[in-house]
Amino acid sequence: MMAACERTNTLRRAGKTQLVDQFLADRAWTDAALALIALELPAWSVRRMVYEDGEWLCSLSQQPGVPIEIDDTVDAQHPVLSLAILRAVLDARQRLAPAKLEPAAHRDSRLLAQCCDNFA
């Protein structure tokens, strides 16, 4: 589980992965996945966890105080709760990755917004 997170080795050297490591050693998979959110995605929180039709739905949010209808959540499903949480963590990391990894000079210029109004 910890190998999926890019900052794990740095955090482990800083002594910040003890809780997750202990949960993993105890095979407390759901607790480990929840602790991983706090470790890897401190700006995110669990918005909801729902078991329906044999699958868990885990939603993560950066703005849990916003009504869910307009919140930009990351949602993942799996029959196993801890794996639904991990899928949501990976999806949230993917959402953050393009902005972090791609330098501005390499972004496609077609994606830049342009103002076409004539203010004269």
Secondary structure, DSSP 4 states (H G I P E B T S, - for coil): -GGG-TTHHHHHHTT--HHHHHHHHTT-HHHHHHHHHHHH-TT-EEEEEEEETTEEEEEEES-TTS-TTT---EEEEESSHHHHHHHHHHHHHHHHHHHHHS-GGGS-GGGS--------
